[in-house]
């Protein structure tokens, strides 16, 4: 079994490697399994601004697909070990038994779903920094043995390097690409109060297929749609995670915004549409650790990209704007303003 120091060193190396978020999560899980025993896991990416889940890597101990909406809904409604609450409390890691004072039945998600799966304890780590919330990891343990304080300390120490790795991986998804974003027209599905699908627009089938590739063994409605709906329900129950929307990477330069809204007294409508330039710029700025002023300059460049000389920013002289542009180019690893905007906006 590797020591906590060895594990941290390995995770640090993984976080610096130029790999996808999926690959980073896979190698981290492999190293963790040798150091902290667990039987199942949920390693979720989140929208950094809204904290709503987007893309899971999960082993849910044989949970029937029909119960997945229920699990997601209850995960948003249960505050004991919820990732957003850990972030708000500046707590990197905790366990279910610790958070509930040794009585997991106080947790609704354990009482109604996890107990049926034979889960004895869970450990949750949140990955957040000043630029947003990038994801969380929940480890599930079936054996009658709780996660001990030393294991939680080890998990907490991994939060910072994994956060950096996830943020950097998201930054690498911004590439220039010819062609438009998909789907070409807005799409929507209707969910009931239990998050089960009740209907969809004609364009929704294609949109859901892109969110949920056929090679993935997932249910018809992708996780991002369930999570947006669950975030809306949590807000309505007075336990908000964040705004009920998220931005999901579809591959290449493509980003899709998933947004849940109330449709009448019972149904929830979840819309899917290409992310707007403003939504992309926000993600791009967060992923590359831009300052507020640098984000302002980047937005200006995007607005005036056809002009050889951009307008002023809050009264800044042109030489100051140029200094900010140089800093942005250095952070983003590009050499020209056109290259910067091609990546940020996904245009060739």
Buried (B, 14 or more C-beta within 10 A) or exposed (E): EEEBEEBBEBBBEBBEEEBEBEEBBBBBBEBBEEBBBBBBBBBBBBBBBBBBBBBBBBBBBEBEEEBBBBBBBBBBBBBBBBBBBBBEEEBBBBBBBBBBEEEBEBBBBBBBBBBEBBBBBBBBBBBBBEBBBBBBBBBBBBEEEBBBEEBBEBBBBBBBBBBBBBBBBBBBBBEBBEEEBBBEEEBBBBBBEEBBBBEBBEBBEBBBEBBBEEEEEBBEBBBBBBBBBBBBBBBEEEBBBBBBBBBBBBEBBBBBBBBBBEBEEEBBBBBBBBBEBEBBBBBBBBBBBBEEBBBBBBBBBBBEBEEEEBEEBEEBEEEBBEEBBEBBBEBBEBEEBEBBBBBBBBBE
